[in-house]
Amino acid sequence: MIRDYADFLADLKDINLINIVIDKQGKPTNYDVFATAWKTLIQRFENTISHRNFAGPTDPDERGLILSDHTDDKKLTQLLRQMRRYNPVPHALQLGTGYRNLPLQYVIEDMSFRDSEHSYFIQTVDLAAFLLYQHLAPSAYLRKRAGHNYFNRIRSILCLHASSSDTDGLVRL
């Protein structure tokens, strides 16, 4: 069933998945994985919209809305609102150290939270995250059945623009 749904997703031409991977090894104990992952995801989503890099028709007035499962609704809402006012983005390495303030312009409205039990979109994203996890750290069960390769089946819908340093567009932190 997982393989068949991955193949179904791969056939959808007007969707893209942005993937953030955080290796917790070597991070300080006070490193906020949750906030870092969400800030990075929101910024990559904003950048992809602003540069019109998503699949499908391009519209100069295109904007985006973020749907999320119920996780830490209050923290995510505060994070998004903060990024609308103050969003420090580091300069590219070749420009040296420092930051630019790039407040969000293309993400409209606060996040819309859904119970994954009632949302096929959220369930689909959960499956994609599971496929990525099995790709990076496969369980013995799925490795035996080649399930660790299912992530490759959805390569056609990965947002490769999210990271120029990874062939699958994975943003690795």
C-alpha positions as CSV (number, residue, x, y, z in Angstrom):
1,M,0.0,0.0,0.0
2,I,2.8,2.4,0.8
3,R,4.6,1.7,-2.5
4,D,1.3,2.2,-4.4
5,Y,0.6,5.5,-2.7
6,A,4.1,6.7,-3.3
7,D,3.6,5.9,-7.0
8,F,0.3,7.8,-7.0
9,L,2.0,10.9,-5.5
10,A,4.8,10.7,-8.1
11,D,2.2,11.1,-10.8
12,L,0.8,14.3,-9.4
13,K,2.5,17.0,-11.5
14,D,1.4,20.2,-9.6
15,I,2.8,19.5,-6.2
16,N,6.2,19.9,-4.6
17,L,7.6,18.7,-1.3
18,I,10.2,20.7,0.6
19,N,12.1,18.5,3.1
20,I,14.2,19.7,6.1
21,V,16.5,17.2,7.7
22,I,18.2,18.0,11.0
23,D,21.0,15.9,12.3
24,K,20.7,16.3,16.1
25,Q,24.2,14.8,16.6
26,G,26.7,17.4,17.8
27,K,24.0,20.1,18.4
28,P,24.0,21.8,21.8
29,T,21.4,20.6,24.4
30,N,19.5,23.9,24.1
31,Y,19.3,23.7,20.3
32,D,15.6,24.2,19.4
33,V,15.0,21.5,16.7
34,F,11.3,22.4,16.4
35,A,11.8,26.1,15.8
36,T,14.8,25.7,13.5
37,A,13.1,23.1,11.3
38,W,9.9,25.2,11.0
39,K,11.8,28.5,10.4
40,T,13.8,26.9,7.7
41,L,10.8,25.3,6.1
42,I,8.8,28.5,6.1
43,Q,11.8,30.5,4.7
44,R,12.3,27.9,1.9
45,F,8.6,28.0,1.1
46,E,8.7,31.8,1.0
47,N,11.8,31.7,-1.3
48,T,10.3,29.1,-3.6
49,I,7.1,31.2,-4.0
50,S,9.0,34.4,-4.5
51,H,11.2,32.9,-7.2
52,R,8.3,31.1,-8.8
53,N,10.0,27.8,-8.5
54,F,7.0,25.6,-7.7
55,A,5.6,23.3,-10.4
56,G,2.6,24.4,-12.3
57,P,1.6,27.7,-13.8
58,T,3.5,30.7,-12.5
59,D,1.6,33.8,-11.4
60,P,3.5,36.9,-10.4
61,D,0.9,37.5,-7.6
62,E,1.2,33.9,-6.3
63,R,1.0,33.5,-2.5
64,G,1.0,30.5,-0.1
65,L,-0.8,29.2,2.9
66,I,0.6,26.7,5.3
67,L,-1.5,23.8,6.5
68,S,-0.1,21.9,9.6
69,D,-1.1,19.2,11.8
70,H,-1.8,20.1,15.4
71,T,1.6,20.1,17.0
72,D,2.5,23.2,19.0
73,D,-0.1,25.6,17.4
74,K,0.7,28.6,19.6
75,K,4.5,28.3,19.1
76,L,4.1,28.0,15.3
77,T,1.6,30.9,15.1
78,Q,4.0,33.1,17.1
79,L,7.0,32.0,15.0
80,L,5.2,32.9,11.7
81,R,4.0,36.2,13.1
82,Q,7.6,37.0,14.2
83,M,8.9,36.1,10.7
84,R,6.5,38.6,9.2
85,R,8.1,41.4,11.2
86,Y,11.7,40.3,11.7
87,N,13.2,37.4,9.7
88,P,17.0,37.5,9.9
89,V,18.5,35.5,6.9
90,P,22.2,34.9,6.9
91,H,24.2,36.2,3.9
92,A,25.5,33.7,1.4
93,L,28.9,32.4,2.4
94,Q,30.6,34.3,-0.4
95,L,29.3,37.6,1.0
96,G,30.8,37.0,4.5
97,T,29.1,37.1,7.8
98,G,26.0,39.0,8.7
99,Y,22.3,38.9,8.1
100,R,19.5,40.6,6.1
101,N,16.1,41.2,7.5
102,L,13.7,39.6,5.0
103,P,10.2,39.7,6.5
104,L,7.7,37.2,4.9
105,Q,5.7,38.6,2.1
106,Y,4.4,35.6,0.2
107,V,3.0,33.5,3.1
108,I,-0.5,34.8,3.7
109,E,-2.5,34.4,6.9
110,D,-1.5,32.4,10.0
111,M,-1.1,28.7,9.6
112,S,-4.2,26.6,9.3
113,F,-4.1,23.7,11.7
114,R,-5.8,20.4,11.0
115,D,-6.2,17.1,12.8
116,S,-4.3,14.6,10.6
117,E,-7.1,12.0,11.2
118,H,-9.4,14.2,9.1
119,S,-7.0,15.5,6.5
120,Y,-5.6,13.6,3.5
121,F,-3.1,16.4,2.9
122,I,-1.6,16.0,6.3
123,Q,-1.6,12.2,6.0
124,T,0.1,12.5,2.7
125,V,2.8,14.7,4.1
126,D,3.2,12.3,7.0
127,L,3.8,9.5,4.6
128,A,6.3,11.5,2.6
129,A,8.2,12.3,5.9
130,F,8.1,8.5,6.7
131,L,9.5,7.7,3.3
132,L,12.3,10.2,3.8
133,Y,13.1,8.8,7.3
134,Q,13.2,5.3,5.9
135,H,15.5,6.5,3.1
136,L,17.9,8.0,5.7
137,A,17.6,5.5,8.5
138,P,15.7,2.4,7.2
139,S,14.2,-0.1,9.6
140,A,15.3,-3.7,9.2
141,Y,11.7,-4.6,8.1
142,L,11.6,-2.1,5.2
143,R,15.2,-2.7,4.2
144,K,14.4,-6.4,3.7
145,R,11.5,-5.4,1.4
146,A,13.3,-2.6,-0.4
147,G,11.0,-0.1,1.3
148,H,14.0,2.2,2.0
149,N,14.0,2.9,-1.7
150,Y,10.3,4.2,-1.8
151,F,11.5,7.8,-1.3
152,N,13.1,7.6,-4.7
153,R,9.7,6.9,-6.2
154,I,8.5,10.4,-5.2
155,R,11.6,12.2,-6.6
156,S,9.5,13.8,-9.3
157,I,7.6,15.9,-6.8
158,L,10.6,17.0,-4.6
159,C,11.2,20.7,-4.6
160,L,14.8,20.5,-5.9
161,H,15.1,24.3,-5.7
162,A,14.9,24.1,-1.9
163,S,18.6,23.2,-1.7
164,S,21.2,23.5,-4.4
165,S,23.7,21.4,-2.5
166,D,21.6,18.2,-2.4
167,T,20.5,16.2,-5.5
168,D,17.1,15.6,-3.8
169,G,16.6,19.2,-2.7
170,L,16.9,18.1,1.0
171,V,17.8,21.0,3.3
172,R,20.3,19.5,5.7
173,L,21.1,21.2,9.0
